[in-house]
């Protein structure tokens, strides 16, 4: 598949700068992969599309204030986005995207938030190993929420960039399909008879790096850590339908299905031709062109139907991207 097949035209004024208020007042497009039907709703209608025995699966990762500015010894700013802890063997180092990357070198000491951090090793693609005494603490004190570049940075936007059920810190970006939920919507899901389960996938460059290769299949996914609790694994296996809230949940469940491991590092790349094993319905936002997320959605429901749905979303003036509206894809994935 050519990456150019993931292109589409989007008016700039359809890029949402803030979530709906209340969040479950966002719009919901329902797309049925079995008959090509497209219908328009509001998000609080979601429980009416669920049934007893369904398992709605959430990603409870919590976004870190992972964006930070540092200074080089001779002056000049370096912007860092901390992606993940590299483990105890690394001596407290984290993987981070840094720019301008060409100005860095191993052994360089940077000043960030009143503390010193060390550039340890080049990891490629603008990523570096950065070591500090307490990088999570430094992020909490001096970091900013890692808003996507298409969202104007405001205090309100930073506060909004978290799901209401976020629990486990570790993400460099939010699982944005979950933004639409309120406590009231979650309660309504349970009243509809659907169970709610949780997994964790800490979002990093594997999710948000754009595809730059000419052929989609040549794109390389970076690893992201995922975890599926035993209780969720049992629920998923016995569910009537598995409804994944977001591409990160879909990637987690499909990684577990492919590897048999409930925890690990996922480099799974889902694009048209992929054989789905775990997910029956997918709740997601409207994604950027040339993104692995759009490729996953096309894999789930079919390329032609997804293109038609995106054309309808533009025509009906849905709001796009992280703070935008939602799409529920039914009868795709392993059901097709």
Secondary structure, DSSP 8 states (H G I E B T S, - for coil): -BGGGG-----GGGB-SS--SSGGGSEEEEEETTTTEEEEEEGGGGGGG--TT-EEEEE-EEE---EEEEE-TTS-EEEEEEEEE--GGGTSEEEEEEESGGG--TT-EEEETTEEEEEEEEEETTEEEEE-S-HHHHHHHH-B----TTS---HHHHHHSS-TT--EEEESS--GGGGG--HHHHHHHHHTT-EEEEEEE---HHHH----SSBGGG-----EEEEE-HHHHHHHHH-S-EEEESHHHHHHHHHHHHH--SEEEE-----TT----S-SEEEEE---TT-HHHHHHHHHH-HHHHHHHHHHHHHTT--BSTTS-EEEEES-GGG-
